[in-house]
Amino acid sequence: MTSPRLAVRALIVEEGRLLLVNAYPDGRSDLWCAPGGGVEVGADLASNLRREVHEETGLSVDVGGLALVNEFHNPDTGFHQVELFFRARVSGGRIDPAWRDPDAIVTERRFFAPDELKAVRFKPDSLPAIAFGTVPEAQYDPLERMII
């Protein structure tokens, strides 16, 4: 990999509970994360996030402000990812146990209360503070067409 992979993730909090997904085929890991995924070139970040959330959860979302920039690297494989976490609100659909991720990556999806997060593994470590805290939103200037 010559440059970091860019990904978008949704912070969806409903009734005081945060939506997380287990994004490991066949449930190979017990690690949970916010729904989202890799950015496709040419589409704005919000469109990418709406697509990823729908694929992984079956939900439609309205995308809000940027809340967190997270980065991780696996020195064993060289994988390096930069993730942009946006606040989001469900605008359609519901969590349906019969929903299947078309890429067969997400095996589970569920809402967690803050105290339930103490019993599960999730990344990034700052997720509860960002999702449930009063951290101000960062500014995001949406995709513009470059004119030379």
N, CA, C and O atoms as a GROMACS GRO file, in nm:
protein
  592
    1MET      N    1   0.086  -0.118   0.000
    1MET     CA    2   0.000   0.000   0.000
    1MET      C    3   0.089   0.123   0.000
    1MET      O    4   0.179   0.135   0.083
    2THR      N    5   0.064   0.213  -0.092
    2THR     CA    6   0.149   0.330  -0.104
    2THR      C    7   0.099   0.451  -0.027
    2THR      O    8   0.176   0.541   0.005
    3SER      N    9  -0.030   0.453   0.005
    3SER     CA   10  -0.084   0.563   0.085
    3SER      C   11  -0.192   0.507   0.176
    3SER      O   12  -0.245   0.399   0.149
    4PRO      N   13  -0.227   0.579   0.282
    4PRO     CA   14  -0.332   0.530   0.371
    4PRO      C   15  -0.466   0.517   0.300
    4PRO      O   16  -0.498   0.595   0.210
    5ARG      N   17  -0.544   0.419   0.342
    5ARG     CA   18  -0.681   0.403   0.294
    5ARG      C   19  -0.768   0.504   0.369
    5ARG      O   20  -0.750   0.522   0.490
    6LEU      N   21  -0.860   0.568   0.300
    6LEU     CA   22  -0.951   0.662   0.362
    6LEU      C   23  -1.086   0.595   0.382
    6LEU      O   24  -1.139   0.533   0.290
    7ALA      N   25  -1.140   0.607   0.501
    7ALA     CA   26  -1.270   0.548   0.533
    7ALA      C   27  -1.356   0.649   0.607
    7ALA      O   28  -1.306   0.742   0.670
    8VAL      N   29  -1.488   0.628   0.598
    8VAL     CA   30  -1.584   0.711   0.672
    8VAL      C   31  -1.664   0.620   0.763
    8VAL      O   32  -1.691   0.504   0.730
    9ARG      N   33  -1.702   0.673   0.879
    9ARG     CA   34  -1.780   0.595   0.976
    9ARG      C   35  -1.889   0.684   1.035
    9ARG      O   36  -1.874   0.806   1.043
   10ALA      N   37  -2.000   0.620   1.076
   10ALA     CA   38  -2.116   0.694   1.128
   10ALA      C   39  -2.129   0.674   1.278
   10ALA      O   40  -2.126   0.561   1.328
   11LEU      N   41  -2.144   0.784   1.349
   11LEU     CA   42  -2.178   0.781   1.491
   11LEU      C   43  -2.329   0.800   1.499
   11LEU      O   44  -2.379   0.912   1.487
   12ILE      N   45  -2.401   0.690   1.519
   12ILE     CA   46  -2.547   0.692   1.524
   12ILE      C   47  -2.588   0.659   1.666
   12ILE      O   48  -2.572   0.545   1.711
   13VAL      N   49  -2.641   0.758   1.736
   13VAL     CA   50  -2.688   0.739   1.874
   13VAL      C   51  -2.838   0.759   1.874
   13VAL      O   52  -2.888   0.865   1.836
   14GLU      N   53  -2.910   0.657   1.918
   14GLU     CA   54  -3.056   0.664   1.932
   14GLU      C   55  -3.094   0.620   2.072
   14GLU      O   56  -3.049   0.516   2.120
   15GLU      N   57  -3.176   0.700   2.136
   15GLU     CA   58  -3.223   0.671   2.271
   15GLU      C   59  -3.106   0.637   2.364
   15GLU      O   60  -3.116   0.545   2.445
   16GLY      N   61  -2.997   0.712   2.350
   16GLY     CA   62  -2.881   0.694   2.437
   16GLY      C   63  -2.798   0.571   2.407
   16GLY      O   64  -2.717   0.530   2.491
   17ARG      N   65  -2.816   0.511   2.291
   17ARG     CA   66  -2.742   0.390   2.255
   17ARG      C   67  -2.672   0.409   2.121
   17ARG      O   68  -2.727   0.470   2.029
   18LEU      N   69  -2.550   0.356   2.111
   18LEU     CA   70  -2.465   0.372   1.993
   18LEU      C   71  -2.471   0.249   1.904
   18LEU      O   72  -2.457   0.136   1.952
   19LEU      N   73  -2.492   0.269   1.775
   19LEU     CA   74  -2.495   0.159   1.680
   19LEU      C   75  -2.352   0.117   1.644
   19LEU      O   76  -2.271   0.199   1.600
   20LEU      N   77  -2.324  -0.012   1.662
   20LEU     CA   78  -2.196  -0.069   1.623
   20LEU      C   79  -2.219  -0.193   1.538
   20LEU      O   80  -2.326  -0.254   1.543
   21VAL      N   81  -2.117  -0.229   1.461
   21VAL     CA   82  -2.124  -0.349   1.378
   21VAL      C   83  -2.001  -0.435   1.406
   21VAL      O   84  -1.895  -0.386   1.443
   22ASN      N   85  -2.020  -0.566   1.386
   22ASN     CA   86  -1.908  -0.658   1.388
   22ASN      C   87  -1.874  -0.682   1.242
   22ASN      O   88  -1.945  -0.753   1.172
   23ALA      N   89  -1.765  -0.623   1.196
   23ALA     CA   90  -1.732  -0.625   1.054
   23ALA      C   91  -1.622  -0.726   1.023
   23ALA      O   92  -1.518  -0.691   0.968
   24TYR      N   93  -1.648  -0.848   1.058
   24TYR     CA   94  -1.553  -0.954   1.030
   24TYR      C   95  -1.627  -1.073   0.972
   24TYR      O   96  -1.713  -1.131   1.039
   25PRO      N   97  -1.596  -1.112   0.848
   25PRO     CA   98  -1.665  -1.225   0.786
   25PRO      C   99  -1.666  -1.346   0.878
   25PRO      O  100  -1.565  -1.380   0.940
   26ASP      N  101  -1.780  -1.412   0.885
   26ASP     CA  102  -1.798  -1.532   0.966
   26ASP      C  103  -1.775  -1.506   1.115
   26ASP      O  104  -1.750  -1.601   1.190
   27GLY      N  105  -1.782  -1.381   1.159
   27GLY     CA  106  -1.766  -1.350   1.301
   27GLY      C  107  -1.629  -1.388   1.355
   27GLY      O  108  -1.618  -1.429   1.471
   28ARG      N  109  -1.524  -1.377   1.273
   28ARG     CA  110  -1.390  -1.421   1.313
   28ARG      C  111  -1.332  -1.339   1.427
   28ARG      O  112  -1.233  -1.380   1.488
   29SER      N  113  -1.389  -1.227   1.457
   29SER     CA  114  -1.338  -1.142   1.564
   29SER      C  115  -1.454  -1.092   1.648
   29SER      O  116  -1.567  -1.082   1.601
   30ASP      N  117  -1.424  -1.061   1.773
   30ASP     CA  118  -1.526  -1.005   1.861
   30ASP      C  119  -1.514  -0.853   1.869
   30ASP      O  120  -1.571  -0.791   1.959
   31LEU      N  121  -1.441  -0.792   1.776
   31LEU     CA  122  -1.420  -0.648   1.775
   31LEU      C  123  -1.536  -0.577   1.704
   31LEU      O  124  -1.577  -0.619   1.596
   32TRP      N  125  -1.587  -0.471   1.765
   32TRP     CA  126  -1.698  -0.393   1.711
   32TRP      C  127  -1.647  -0.256   1.669
   32TRP      O  128  -1.548  -0.206   1.722
   33CYS      N  129  -1.717  -0.196   1.572
   33CYS     CA  130  -1.681  -0.062   1.526
   33CYS      C  131  -1.807   0.009   1.476
   33CYS      O  132  -1.912  -0.053   1.459
   34ALA      N  133  -1.794   0.138   1.453
   34ALA     CA  134  -1.905   0.214   1.397
   34ALA      C  135  -1.921   0.173   1.251
   34ALA      O  136  -1.822   0.143   1.184
   35PRO      N  137  -2.045   0.171   1.200
   35PRO     CA  138  -2.064   0.132   1.060
   35PRO      C  139  -1.998   0.231   0.964
   35PRO      O  140  -1.993   0.351   0.990
   36GLY      N  141  -1.948   0.179   0.854
   36GLY     CA  142  -1.884   0.261   0.754
   36GLY      C  143  -1.783   0.181   0.676
   36GLY      O  144  -1.777   0.058   0.689
   37GLY      N  145  -1.703   0.248   0.597
   37GLY     CA  146  -1.603   0.177   0.518
   37GLY      C  147  -1.530   0.268   0.423
   37GLY      O  148  -1.534   0.391   0.435
   38GLY      N  149  -1.464   0.206   0.329
   38GLY     CA  150  -1.376   0.276   0.236
   38GLY      C  151  -1.448   0.374   0.146
   38GLY      O  152  -1.562   0.352   0.105
   39VAL      N  153  -1.378   0.481   0.117
   39VAL     CA  154  -1.429   0.588   0.031
   39VAL      C  155  -1.401   0.553  -0.114
   39VAL      O  156  -1.290   0.513  -0.149
   40GLU      N  157  -1.502   0.570  -0.198
   40GLU     CA  158  -1.486   0.552  -0.342
   40GLU      C  159  -1.451   0.686  -0.405
   40GLU      O  160  -1.514   0.787  -0.375
   41VAL      N  161  -1.354   0.686  -0.491
   41VAL     CA  162  -1.306   0.808  -0.557
   41VAL      C  163  -1.418   0.873  -0.637
   41VAL      O  164  -1.494   0.806  -0.707
   42GLY      N  165  -1.427   1.006  -0.625
   42GLY     CA  166  -1.523   1.083  -0.704
   42GLY      C  167  -1.655   1.108  -0.636
   42GLY      O  168  -1.732   1.193  -0.681
   43ALA      N  169  -1.684   1.036  -0.529
   43ALA     CA  170  -1.808   1.058  -0.454
   43ALA      C  171  -1.774   1.133  -0.326
   43ALA      O  172  -1.670   1.108  -0.265
   44ASP      N  173  -1.860   1.225  -0.286
   44ASP     CA  174  -1.833   1.300  -0.164
   44ASP      C  175  -1.842   1.209  -0.041
   44ASP      O  176  -1.900   1.100  -0.048
   45LEU      N  177  -1.785   1.254   0.068
   45LEU     CA  178  -1.778   1.173   0.190
   45LEU      C  179  -1.916   1.134   0.242
   45LEU      O  180  -1.936   1.020   0.284
   46ALA      N  181  -2.011   1.227   0.240
   46ALA     CA  182  -2.146   1.196   0.290
   46ALA      C  183  -2.212   1.087   0.206
   46ALA      O  184  -2.277   0.998   0.262
   47SER      N  185  -2.198   1.093   0.075
   47SER     CA  186  -2.256   0.990  -0.012
   47SER      C  187  -2.191   0.855   0.015
   47SER      O  188  -2.260   0.752   0.021
   48ASN      N  189  -2.060   0.854   0.032
   48ASN     CA  190  -1.990   0.731   0.066
   48ASN      C  191  -2.042   0.674   0.198
   48ASN      O  192  -2.064   0.553   0.210
   49LEU      N  193  -2.061   0.761   0.296
   49LEU     CA  194  -2.107   0.714   0.427
   49LEU      C  195  -2.249   0.660   0.419
   49LEU      O  196  -2.278   0.555   0.476
   50ARG      N  197  -2.337   0.728   0.349
   50ARG     CA  198  -2.474   0.678   0.334
   50ARG      C  199  -2.474   0.541   0.268
   50ARG      O  200  -2.548   0.451   0.310
   51ARG      N  201  -2.392   0.524   0.164
   51ARG     CA  202  -2.383   0.394   0.095
   51ARG      C  203  -2.333   0.285   0.190
   51ARG      O  204  -2.393   0.177   0.198
   52GLU      N  205  -2.225   0.313   0.260
   52GLU     CA  206  -2.166   0.213   0.350
   52GLU      C  207  -2.262   0.175   0.464
   52GLU      O  208  -2.276   0.056   0.495
   53VAL      N  209  -2.326   0.274   0.525
   53VAL     CA  210  -2.419   0.244   0.634
   53VAL      C  211  -2.534   0.158   0.584
   53VAL      O  212  -2.574   0.063   0.650
   54HIS      N  213  -2.586   0.192   0.466
   54HIS     CA  214  -2.698   0.112   0.413
   54HIS      C  215  -2.653  -0.031   0.384
   54HIS      O  216  -2.725  -0.126   0.416
   55GLU      N  217  -2.536  -0.047   0.324
   55GLU     CA  218  -2.486  -0.182   0.294
   55GLU      C  219  -2.471  -0.265   0.422
   55GLU      O  220  -2.506  -0.383   0.424
   56GLU      N  221  -2.419  -0.203   0.526
   56GLU     CA  222  -2.387  -0.277   0.648
   56GLU      C  223  -2.504  -0.295   0.743
   56GLU      O  224  -2.504  -0.388   0.824
   57THR      N  225  -2.604  -0.206   0.734
   57THR     CA  226  -2.711  -0.210   0.834
   57THR      C  227  -2.851  -0.214   0.776
   57THR      O  228  -2.945  -0.254   0.845
   58GLY      N  229  -2.867  -0.174   0.650
   58GLY     CA  230  -3.000  -0.161   0.591
   58GLY      C  231  -3.068  -0.030   0.625
   58GLY      O  232  -3.182  -0.007   0.585
   59LEU      N  233  -2.998   0.057   0.697
   59LEU     CA  234  -3.055   0.186   0.739
   59LEU      C  235  -3.018   0.296   0.641
   59LEU      O  236  -2.912   0.293   0.578
   60SER      N  237  -3.107   0.394   0.628
   60SER     CA  238  -3.077   0.518   0.558
   60SER      C  239  -3.044   0.622   0.664
   60SER      O  240  -3.108   0.625   0.770
   61VAL      N  241  -2.946   0.707   0.637
   61VAL     CA  242  -2.906   0.807   0.736
   61VAL      C  243  -2.890   0.944   0.674
   61VAL      O  244  -2.861   0.959   0.555
   62ASP      N  245  -2.911   1.045   0.758
   62ASP     CA  246  -2.873   1.182   0.727
   62ASP      C  247  -2.739   1.204   0.794
   62ASP      O  248  -2.722   1.173   0.912
   63VAL      N  249  -2.644   1.258   0.721
   63VAL     CA  250  -2.508   1.276   0.771
   63VAL      C  251  -2.492   1.415   0.828
   63VAL      O  252  -2.525   1.515   0.763
   64GLY      N  253  -2.441   1.422   0.950
   64GLY     CA  254  -2.417   1.548   1.017
   64GLY      C  255  -2.270   1.587   1.012
   64GLY      O  256  -2.200   1.557   0.915
   65GLY      N  257  -2.226   1.652   1.117
   65GLY     CA  258  -2.091   1.707   1.121
   65GLY      C  259  -1.983   1.606   1.155
   65GLY      O  260  -2.010   1.499   1.210
   66LEU      N  261  -1.863   1.642   1.120
   66LEU     CA  262  -1.745   1.562   1.150
   66LEU      C  263  -1.718   1.566   1.301
   66LEU      O  264  -1.716   1.674   1.361
   67ALA      N  265  -1.697   1.449   1.361
   67ALA     CA  266  -1.677   1.442   1.505
   67ALA      C  267  -1.538   1.394   1.544
   67ALA      O  268  -1.489   1.429   1.652
   68LEU      N  269  -1.473   1.315   1.459
   68LEU     CA  270  -1.345   1.255   1.497
   68LEU      C  271  -1.267   1.215   1.373
   68LEU      O  272  -1.324   1.166   1.276
   69VAL      N  273  -1.137   1.237   1.378
   69VAL     CA  274  -1.045   1.181   1.279
   69VAL      C  275  -0.961   1.079   1.354
   69VAL      O  276  -0.894   1.113   1.452
   70ASN      N  277  -0.965   0.955   1.308
   70ASN     CA  278  -0.893   0.846   1.373
   70ASN      C  279  -0.800   0.783   1.270
   70ASN      O  280  -0.828   0.785   1.150
   71GLU      N  281  -0.691   0.727   1.319
   71GLU     CA  282  -0.595   0.666   1.228
   71GLU      C  283  -0.539   0.542   1.295
   71GLU      O  284  -0.513   0.541   1.415
   72PHE      N  285  -0.520   0.437   1.216
   72PHE     CA  286  -0.453   0.319   1.270
   72PHE      C  287  -0.365   0.255   1.165
   72PHE      O  288  -0.383   0.273   1.045
   73HIS      N  289  -0.268   0.179   1.215
   73HIS     CA  290  -0.168   0.117   1.129
   73HIS      C  291  -0.134  -0.020   1.186
   73HIS      O  292  -0.117  -0.035   1.307
   74ASN      N  293  -0.123  -0.118   1.098
   74ASN     CA  294  -0.078  -0.251   1.137
   74ASN      C  295   0.062  -0.270   1.080
   74ASN      O  296   0.076  -0.294   0.960
   75PRO      N  297   0.166  -0.258   1.163
   75PRO     CA  298   0.302  -0.269   1.110
   75PRO      C  299   0.333  -0.407   1.053
   75PRO      O  300   0.423  -0.421   0.970
   76ASP      N  301   0.259  -0.510   1.096
   76ASP     CA  302   0.283  -0.645   1.044
   76ASP      C  303   0.243  -0.658   0.897
   76ASP      O  304   0.307  -0.729   0.821
   77THR      N  305   0.135  -0.588   0.858
   77THR     CA  306   0.086  -0.599   0.720
   77THR      C  307   0.110  -0.473   0.639
   77THR      O  308   0.102  -0.476   0.516
   78GLY      N  309   0.140  -0.362   0.707
   78GLY     CA  310   0.156  -0.234   0.638
   78GLY      C  311   0.024  -0.161   0.618
   78GLY      O  312   0.022  -0.050   0.566
   79PHE      N  313  -0.088  -0.223   0.660
   79PHE     CA  314  -0.219  -0.159   0.642
   79PHE      C  315  -0.226  -0.033   0.727
   79PHE      O  316  -0.196  -0.036   0.847
   80HIS      N  317  -0.267   0.078   0.665
   80HIS     CA  318  -0.277   0.208   0.733
   80HIS      C  319  -0.408   0.270   0.688
   80HIS      O  320  -0.433   0.284   0.568
   81GLN      N  321  -0.491   0.308   0.783
   81GLN     CA  322  -0.622   0.364   0.750
   81GLN      C  323  -0.646   0.492   0.829
   81GLN      O  324  -0.616   0.500   0.948
   82VAL      N  325  -0.702   0.591   0.761
   82VAL     CA  326  -0.748   0.715   0.824
   82VAL      C  327  -0.900   0.712   0.815
   82VAL      O  328  -0.957   0.695   0.708
   83GLU      N  329  -0.966   0.728   0.931
   83GLU     CA  330  -1.111   0.721   0.938
   83GLU      C  331  -1.169   0.855   0.981
   83GLU      O  332  -1.120   0.919   1.075
   84LEU      N  333  -1.273   0.897   0.911
   84LEU     CA  334  -1.345   1.019   0.945
   84LEU      C  335  -1.480   0.980   1.001
   84LEU      O  336  -1.561   0.919   0.931
   85PHE      N  337  -1.506   1.012   1.126
   85PHE     CA  338  -1.632   0.978   1.194
   85PHE      C  339  -1.726   1.098   1.188
   85PHE      O  340  -1.693   1.206   1.236
   86PHE      N  341  -1.842   1.077   1.129
   86PHE     CA  342  -1.944   1.180   1.120
   86PHE      C  343  -2.063   1.142   1.208
   86PHE      O  344  -2.098   1.025   1.219
   87ARG      N  345  -2.123   1.242   1.270
   87ARG     CA  346  -2.249   1.216   1.339
   87ARG      C  347  -2.354   1.190   1.232
   87ARG      O  348  -2.351   1.250   1.125
   88ALA      N  349  -2.446   1.100   1.261
   88ALA     CA  350  -2.550   1.066   1.164
   88ALA      C  351  -2.679   1.033   1.238
   88ALA      O  352  -2.678   0.994   1.355
   89ARG      N  353  -2.789   1.049   1.167
   89ARG     CA  354  -2.922   1.022   1.223
   89ARG      C  355  -2.996   0.929   1.128
   89ARG      O  356  -2.993   0.948   1.006
   90VAL      N  357  -3.062   0.829   1.184
   90VAL     CA  358  -3.140   0.736   1.102
   90VAL      C  359  -3.258   0.810   1.042
   90VAL      O  360  -3.335   0.875   1.113
   91SER      N  361  -3.271   0.801   0.910
   91SER     CA  362  -3.382   0.867   0.841
   91SER      C  363  -3.477   0.765   0.778
   91SER      O  364  -3.584   0.802   0.728
   92GLY      N  365  -3.439   0.637   0.780
   92GLY     CA  366  -3.527   0.535   0.725
   92GLY      C  367  -3.475   0.396   0.756
   92GLY      O  368  -3.354   0.374   0.766
   93GLY      N  369  -3.567   0.303   0.770
   93GLY     CA  370  -3.531   0.164   0.798
   93GLY      C  371  -3.527   0.135   0.946
   93GLY      O  372  -3.551   0.221   1.030
   94ARG      N  373  -3.496   0.011   0.976
   94ARG     CA  374  -3.482  -0.035   1.113
   94ARG      C  375  -3.383  -0.151   1.114
   94ARG      O  376  -3.357  -0.212   1.010
   95ILE      N  377  -3.329  -0.182   1.230
   95ILE     CA  378  -3.238  -0.296   1.240
   95ILE      C  379  -3.321  -0.422   1.224
   95ILE      O  380  -3.411  -0.450   1.303
   96ASP      N  381  -3.290  -0.497   1.120
   96ASP     CA  382  -3.362  -0.620   1.088
   96ASP      C  383  -3.264  -0.736   1.097
   96ASP      O  384  -3.165  -0.739   1.024
   97PRO      N  385  -3.290  -0.833   1.185
   97PRO     CA  386  -3.198  -0.947   1.198
   97PRO      C  387  -3.177  -1.024   1.068
   97PRO      O  388  -3.076  -1.093   1.052
   98ALA      N  389  -3.271  -1.014   0.975
   98ALA     CA  390  -3.259  -1.086   0.848
   98ALA      C  391  -3.172  -1.011   0.746
   98ALA      O  392  -3.139  -1.067   0.642
   99TRP      N  393  -3.134  -0.885   0.775
   99TRP     CA  394  -3.055  -0.807   0.681
   99TRP      C  395  -2.921  -0.875   0.657
   99TRP      O  396  -2.859  -0.924   0.752
  100ARG      N  397  -2.876  -0.877   0.534
  100ARG     CA  398  -2.746  -0.934   0.500
  100ARG      C  399  -2.664  -0.829   0.425
  100ARG      O  400  -2.709  -0.771   0.326
  101ASP      N  401  -2.544  -0.807   0.473
  101ASP     CA  402  -2.448  -0.719   0.408
  101ASP      C  403  -2.415  -0.781   0.272
  101ASP      O  404  -2.374  -0.897   0.266
  102PRO      N  405  -2.433  -0.706   0.161
  102PRO     CA  406  -2.405  -0.764   0.029
  102PRO      C  407  -2.261  -0.813   0.013
  102PRO      O  408  -2.236  -0.902  -0.067
  103ASP      N  409  -2.167  -0.755   0.088
  103ASP     CA  410  -2.027  -0.799   0.081
  103ASP      C  411  -1.996  -0.908   0.182
  103ASP      O  412  -1.884  -0.958   0.187
  104ALA      N  413  -2.096  -0.946   0.265
  104ALA     CA  414  -2.082  -1.052   0.366
  104ALA      C  415  -1.968  -1.025   0.464
  104ALA      O  416  -1.899  -1.117   0.508
  105ILE      N  417  -1.948  -0.898   0.497
  105ILE     CA  418  -1.844  -0.862   0.594
  105ILE      C  419  -1.905  -0.841   0.731
  105ILE      O  420  -1.855  -0.896   0.830
  106VAL      N  421  -2.012  -0.762   0.738
  106VAL     CA  422  -2.078  -0.738   0.867
  106VAL      C  423  -2.165  -0.858   0.903
  106VAL      O  424  -2.251  -0.900   0.825
  107THR      N  425  -2.140  -0.912   1.020
  107THR     CA  426  -2.216  -1.029   1.064
  107THR      C  427  -2.320  -0.995   1.171
  107THR      O  428  -2.418  -1.067   1.187
  108GLU      N  429  -2.298  -0.885   1.243
  108GLU     CA  430  -2.393  -0.842   1.346
  108GLU      C  431  -2.399  -0.692   1.348
  108GLU      O  432  -2.303  -0.624   1.311
  109ARG      N  433  -2.512  -0.640   1.392
  109ARG     CA  434  -2.529  -0.497   1.410
  109ARG      C  435  -2.622  -0.480   1.530
  109ARG      O  436  -2.723  -0.549   1.542
  110ARG      N  437  -2.586  -0.387   1.619
  110ARG     CA  438  -2.673  -0.363   1.733
  110ARG      C  439  -2.638  -0.234   1.804
  110ARG      O  440  -2.527  -0.182   1.792
  111PHE      N  441  -2.737  -0.182   1.878
  111PHE     CA  442  -2.719  -0.060   1.956
  111PHE      C  443  -2.669  -0.098   2.096
  111PHE      O  444  -2.718  -0.194   2.156
  112PHE      N  445  -2.572  -0.022   2.146
  112PHE     CA  446  -2.514  -0.045   2.279
  112PHE      C  447  -2.533   0.078   2.366
  112PHE      O  448  -2.508   0.190   2.323
  113ALA      N  449  -2.577   0.057   2.489
  113ALA     CA  450  -2.579   0.163   2.590
  113ALA      C  451  -2.436   0.182   2.639
  113ALA      O  452  -2.354   0.091   2.628
  114PRO      N  453  -2.404   0.299   2.694
  114PRO     CA  454  -2.267   0.324   2.740
  114PRO      C  455  -2.215   0.217   2.835
  114PRO      O  456  -2.100   0.175   2.823
  115ASP      N  457  -2.297   0.172   2.929
  115ASP     CA  458  -2.249   0.072   3.025
  115ASP      C  459  -2.227  -0.064   2.960
  115ASP      O  460  -2.146  -0.143   3.009
  116GLU      N  461  -2.297  -0.095   2.850
  116GLU     CA  462  -2.277  -0.222   2.780
  116GLU      C  463  -2.143  -0.225   2.707
  116GLU      O  464  -2.088  -0.333   2.683
  117LEU      N  465  -2.090  -0.110   2.672
  117LEU     CA  466  -1.962  -0.104   2.601
  117LEU      C  467  -1.847  -0.155   2.687
  117LEU      O  468  -1.743  -0.193   2.634
  118LYS      N  469  -1.864  -0.155   2.818
  118LYS     CA  470  -1.759  -0.204   2.908
  118LYS      C  471  -1.735  -0.353   2.889
  118LYS      O  472  -1.629  -0.404   2.926
  119ALA      N  473  -1.832  -0.423   2.833
  119ALA     CA  474  -1.822  -0.569   2.819
  119ALA      C  475  -1.785  -0.615   2.678
  119ALA      O  476  -1.778  -0.735   2.652
  120VAL      N  477  -1.759  -0.521   2.586
  120VAL     CA  478  -1.725  -0.559   2.449
  120VAL      C  479  -1.596  -0.488   2.405
  120VAL      O  480  -1.559  -0.384   2.458
  121ARG      N  481  -1.530  -0.549   2.308
  121ARG     CA  482  -1.412  -0.486   2.248
  121ARG      C  483  -1.457  -0.400   2.132
  121ARG      O  484  -1.538  -0.442   2.050
  122PHE      N  485  -1.405  -0.277   2.124
  122PHE     CA  486  -1.439  -0.186   2.016
  122PHE      C  487  -1.319  -0.098   1.987
  122PHE      O  488  -1.228  -0.086   2.069
  123LYS      N  489  -1.320  -0.038   1.872
  123LYS     CA  490  -1.218   0.058   1.832
  123LYS      C  491  -1.286   0.174   1.763
  123LYS      O  492  -1.388   0.152   1.699
  124PRO      N  493  -1.235   0.294   1.773
  124PRO     CA  494  -1.121   0.335   1.853
  124PRO      C  495  -1.158   0.346   2.000
  124PRO      O  496  -1.275   0.348   2.037
  125ASP      N  497  -1.056   0.353   2.084
  125ASP     CA  498  -1.078   0.360   2.229
  125ASP      C  499  -1.159   0.483   2.269
  125ASP      O  500  -1.231   0.479   2.369
  126SER      N  501  -1.149   0.591   2.193
  126SER     CA  502  -1.218   0.716   2.226
  126SER      C  503  -1.365   0.716   2.187
  126SER      O  504  -1.434   0.815   2.210
  127LEU      N  505  -1.414   0.607   2.128
  127LEU     CA  506  -1.550   0.602   2.074
  127LEU      C  507  -1.659   0.644   2.173
  127LEU      O  508  -1.741   0.729   2.137
  128PRO      N  509  -1.664   0.591   2.295
  128PRO     CA  510  -1.772   0.633   2.387
  128PRO      C  511  -1.767   0.782   2.420
  128PRO      O  512  -1.870   0.848   2.425
  129ALA      N  513  -1.647   0.835   2.443
  129ALA     CA  514  -1.635   0.977   2.477
  129ALA      C  515  -1.683   1.065   2.363
  129ALA      O  516  -1.748   1.167   2.386
  130ILE      N  517  -1.652   1.026   2.241
  130ILE     CA  518  -1.694   1.104   2.125
  130ILE      C  519  -1.844   1.088   2.101
  130ILE      O  520  -1.914   1.186   2.078
  131ALA      N  521  -1.893   0.965   2.108
  131ALA     CA  522  -2.035   0.939   2.078
  131ALA      C  523  -2.129   0.995   2.184
  131ALA      O  524  -2.233   1.051   2.150
  132PHE      N  525  -2.093   0.980   2.310
  132PHE     CA  526  -2.184   1.018   2.419
  132PHE      C  527  -2.145   1.148   2.488
  132PHE      O  528  -2.222   1.200   2.569
  133GLY      N  529  -2.027   1.201   2.457
  133GLY     CA  530  -1.980   1.322   2.522
  133GLY      C  531  -2.030   1.447   2.453
  133GLY      O  532  -2.115   1.443   2.364
  134THR      N  533  -1.974   1.557   2.495
  134THR     CA  534  -2.013   1.686   2.440
  134THR      C  535  -1.899   1.749   2.361
  134THR      O  536  -1.879   1.870   2.363
  135VAL      N  537  -1.825   1.664   2.292
  135VAL     CA  538  -1.713   1.712   2.211
  135VAL      C  539  -1.770   1.793   2.095
  135VAL      O  540  -1.858   1.745   2.024
  136PRO      N  541  -1.721   1.915   2.074
  136PRO     CA  542  -1.774   1.996   1.963
  136PRO      C  543  -1.739   1.934   1.829
  136PRO      O  544  -1.638   1.864   1.816
  137GLU      N  545  -1.823   1.960   1.730
  137GLU     CA  546  -1.798   1.907   1.596
  137GLU      C  547  -1.690   1.988   1.527
  137GLU      O  548  -1.679   2.109   1.545
  138ALA      N  549  -1.610   1.919   1.448
  138ALA     CA  550  -1.511   1.984   1.364
  138ALA      C  551  -1.583   2.039   1.242
  138ALA      O  552  -1.699   2.006   1.217
  139GLN      N  553  -1.517   2.119   1.168
  139GLN     CA  554  -1.575   2.172   1.045
  139GLN      C  555  -1.540   2.081   0.928
  139GLN      O  556  -1.431   2.024   0.924
  140TYR      N  557  -1.632   2.067   0.833
  140TYR     CA  558  -1.609   1.989   0.713
  140TYR      C  559  -1.654   2.073   0.593
  140TYR      O  560  -1.768   2.119   0.587
  141ASP      N  561  -1.564   2.091   0.501
  141ASP     CA  562  -1.593   2.164   0.379
  141ASP      C  563  -1.617   2.059   0.271
  141ASP      O  564  -1.522   1.994   0.227
  142PRO      N  565  -1.742   2.040   0.226
  142PRO     CA  566  -1.774   1.932   0.133
  142PRO      C  567  -1.697   1.940   0.001
  142PRO      O  568  -1.640   2.043  -0.035
  143LEU      N  569  -1.698   1.828  -0.069
  143LEU     CA  570  -1.628   1.811  -0.194
  143LEU      C  571  -1.664   1.922  -0.293
  143LEU      O  572  -1.781   1.952  -0.316
  144GLU      N  573  -1.561   1.983  -0.350
  144GLU     CA  574  -1.579   2.084  -0.453
  144GLU      C  575  -1.509   2.040  -0.579
  144GLU      O  576  -1.406   1.973  -0.572
  145ARG      N  577  -1.563   2.075  -0.692
  145ARG     CA  578  -1.496   2.046  -0.819
  145ARG      C  579  -1.380   2.141  -0.836
  145ARG      O  580  -1.395   2.262  -0.820
  146MET      N  581  -1.264   2.087  -0.868
  146MET     CA  582  -1.145   2.169  -0.885
  146MET      C  583  -1.149   2.240  -1.021
  146MET      O  584  -1.171   2.179  -1.125
  147ILE      N  585  -1.128   2.370  -1.016
  147ILE     CA  586  -1.125   2.451  -1.137
  147ILE      C  587  -0.986   2.513  -1.149
  147ILE      O  588  -0.937   2.576  -1.056
  148ILE      N  589  -0.926   2.494  -1.263
  148ILE     CA  590  -0.789   2.544  -1.283
  148ILE      C  591  -0.793   2.660  -1.380
  148ILE      O  592  -0.689   2.718  -1.411
   0.00000   0.00000   0.00000
